[in-house]
Amino acid sequence: MPAAAPAPAPRVLVATAVPVERDAVAQAFPGPADELPLPGATLLRLGRRDLIAAGVGPALAAASTATALTAAALAGTPYDLVVSAGIAGGFAPGAPVGSLVVADEITAADLGAETGDGFLPVTELGFGTTAHHPPESLVRAIAAATGAAVGAALTVSTVTGTAARAAALRARHPRALTEAMEGFGVAEAAAAHGVPVLELRAVSNPVGPRDRAAWRIGDALAALTEAFGKLAPVLESWSPHEPAES
Ligand SMILES: O=C(O)c1cccc(C(=O)CC[C@H]2O[C@@H](n3cnc4c(=O)[nH]cnc43)[C@H](O)[C@@H]2O)c1
């Protein structure tokens, strides 16, 4: 009997916030790129990987990601995996500037209600969800290939600018390694389509008191390019058999 043909590499959508992050990811995938206009955003197609600068913040990131997922599904070429990627703030000491983090949990850290007794997550108000969980085996494989630390990636709508807020977030989320603004929005869109999600972040600044001089965006973008270079073979050999979670 002839050997079965190898499964095609998974179709992957990488959603960054801004074009400079998208271009840092694209540098890891040499070859010609096609541009495909969508409502509100443009896809950059590099083989079986599509890259989108989905916008800053969870709402725009969710809308753009959902548009790309829907367009792919309607074209009969649905994605197998969505990756939220970009720069982030890092919580000390686990995620120093320049380091890489792959999320085993993507958490909406400020989705809820403030009360006299503290913050209540939206789930305790009886709504929705506050966390998505990427496929465990893929997270482990990516950490091994890239040297990324594994932990929770927080998504916020307001960038932390004080030590007190950083401490409050860490008290509520002791496993948090990063803070960024898109991961949960991207994950909500992926979950609505039943597609697994990852979040990969390169740390550009510490989470804490506002200090623009301490930002190392260039270093973080270079770390992102290097990480996606190491990630490519892992993604290509990954088989999307682990069920998507919510
Ligand atoms: O002006 C400031 O103080 C300031 C501080 C942190 C981030 C910003 C941004 O406008 C960048 C938002 C953009 O980058 C990601 N990002 C990077 N670092 C962080 C962070 O510490 N907390 C939240 N988001 C961060 C984020 O995902 C956005 O795409 C301005």
The ligand as a Tripos MOL2 file, in Angstrom:
@<TRIPOS>MOLECULE
LIG
   30    33     1     0     0
SMALL
NO_CHARGES

@<TRIPOS>ATOM
      1 O1          2.8010   55.8390   27.2940 O.co2     1 LIG1
      2 C1          3.0080   54.9030   28.0520 C.2       1 LIG1
      3 O2          3.3370   55.0300   29.2420 O.co2     1 LIG1
      4 C2          2.8620   53.5250   27.5280 C.ar      1 LIG1
      5 C3          3.2680   52.4680   28.3270 C.ar      1 LIG1
      6 C4          3.1570   51.1550   27.8460 C.ar      1 LIG1
      7 C5          2.6410   50.9180   26.5740 C.ar      1 LIG1
      8 C6          2.2420   51.9810   25.7920 C.ar      1 LIG1
      9 C7          1.7320   51.7720   24.4590 C.2       1 LIG1
     10 O3          1.1260   52.6180   23.8580 O.2       1 LIG1
     11 C8          2.0120   50.4540   23.7780 C.3       1 LIG1
     12 C9          0.8360   49.6150   23.6990 C.3       1 LIG1
     13 C10         1.1110   48.4510   22.7640 C.3       1 LIG1
     14 O4          2.2370   47.7040   23.1730 O.3       1 LIG1
     15 C11         1.8640   46.5780   23.9630 C.3       1 LIG1
     16 N1          2.4680   46.8200   25.2830 N.ar      1 LIG1
     17 C12         3.7930   46.9550   25.4490 C.ar      1 LIG1
     18 N2          4.0900   47.1400   26.7410 N.ar      1 LIG1
     19 C13         2.9290   47.1230   27.4070 C.ar      1 LIG1
     20 C14         2.6190   47.2570   28.7940 C.ar      1 LIG1
     21 O5          3.4720   47.4190   29.6720 O.2       1 LIG1
     22 N3          1.2990   47.1840   29.1350 N.ar      1 LIG1
     23 C15         0.3440   47.0020   28.2020 C.ar      1 LIG1
     24 N4          0.6120   46.8720   26.8740 N.ar      1 LIG1
     25 C16         1.8950   46.9250   26.4930 C.ar      1 LIG1
     26 C17         0.3480   46.5230   23.9180 C.3       1 LIG1
     27 O6         -0.0890   45.2270   23.6180 O.3       1 LIG1
     28 C18        -0.0410   47.5080   22.8180 C.3       1 LIG1
     29 O7         -0.1410   46.8710   21.5770 O.3       1 LIG1
     30 C19         2.3370   53.2840   26.2600 C.ar      1 LIG1
@<TRIPOS>BOND
     1     1     2 2
     2     2     3 1
     3     2     4 1
     4     4     5 ar
     5     4    30 ar
     6     5     6 ar
     7     6     7 ar
     8     7     8 ar
     9     8     9 1
    10     8    30 ar
    11     9    10 2
    12     9    11 1
    13    11    12 1
    14    12    13 1
    15    13    14 1
    16    13    28 1
    17    14    15 1
    18    15    16 1
    19    15    26 1
    20    16    17 ar
    21    16    25 ar
    22    17    18 ar
    23    18    19 ar
    24    19    20 ar
    25    19    25 ar
    26    20    21 2
    27    20    22 ar
    28    22    23 ar
    29    23    24 ar
    30    24    25 ar
    31    26    27 1
    32    26    28 1
    33    28    29 1
@<TRIPOS>SUBSTRUCTURE
     1 LIG1         1 GROUP 0 **** ****
